[in-house]
Amino acid sequence: MSQNRRLVDCRRPDDSDGRLQFTHFERFSECYKPVYKIMGERFMRGLYQQLITELQRSIQAEVSEISEHGQFERALPKLDKMEQESEARSEPA
């Protein structure tokens, strides 16, 4: 079973201590530093949370659609290939 299949099959526990979210927010705010300087942390945190919520909703909808159609066996090898290609890159997407 591929690593991605195992990830889809399990439920991710909440990040109770918030370290993961904090790290991701710091990277997000660094990417949009000019906006952060003008609008402030409160605005950026709200924007970040909206983005994360929409991404989670979108990902869950896609996973549900793939699951309903029984297409995991076809989709996961493609995901594994994309993951391998991304690991070979030196720059983040």
Secondary structure, DSSP 4 states (H G I P E B T S, - for coil): --HHHHHHHSPPPP-TT-HHHHHHHHHHHHHTHHHHHHHHHHHHHHHHHHHHHHHHHHHHHHHHHHHHTT-HHHHHHHHHHHHHHHHH-SS--
